[in-house]
Amino acid sequence: MRRSALLATTIALLLLPAAAAAQQKRQPARRWQQVGTTSSGNPVFVDAKSVAKSGDVVTATVRVQFVEPVATPKGAYTSARTVAMFDCAKRTVAVKENTYFLDEKKNRVGEHKVVGKPGFGTVILGTLPDVAMKHLCPR
C-alpha cells in the first residue's frame, strides 16, 4: 500500500466515530414513548418533551391508541390525547384537556375538551392515567 493511501485510510478511520456521532445527533428524538398498555390492551404513550415537574405534580401530554376503535355518534375514535397533572404524592390525577381523534395521522378531531378548572381525582387501575402515572411517578 502506498504511503498516501495508508494516510488517507488512517484519517478516514479516525474520523468515522465523529461522523457517526454527528449523524446520531441530527436524528430527531422520538416524540412519543410507549410506557405500557391499558387493561384493554391499548398502548399508552407519553410525549417526553411535554413532561414538567413542579413539586409533587408532574404535568404531561399522554396518548392512548385504541386497538378497537370506539364507536360514537361522531364516528369511530381511533386515539385520544390528554394533557393531565399527576400528583405523585397523593396518587391522583387532574385532566386539563382531552382530544379524541377520528384519524390522528390526518389530525381529524372528533371532539376536543378543555377543562375550565381541573380537579384531582382517584386513578382507576388499568386505565390511561394509571399506566401513565406508573411511568411518571415511580415509587
Buried (B, 14 or more C-beta within 10 A) or exposed (E): EEEEEEEEEEEEEEEEEEEEEEEEEEEEEEEBEBBBBBEEEBBBBBBBEEBEEEEEBBBBBBBBBBEEEBEEEEBEBBBBBBBBBBBBEEBBBBBBBBBBBBBBEEEEBBBEEEEEEBEBEEBEEEBBBBBBBBBBBEE
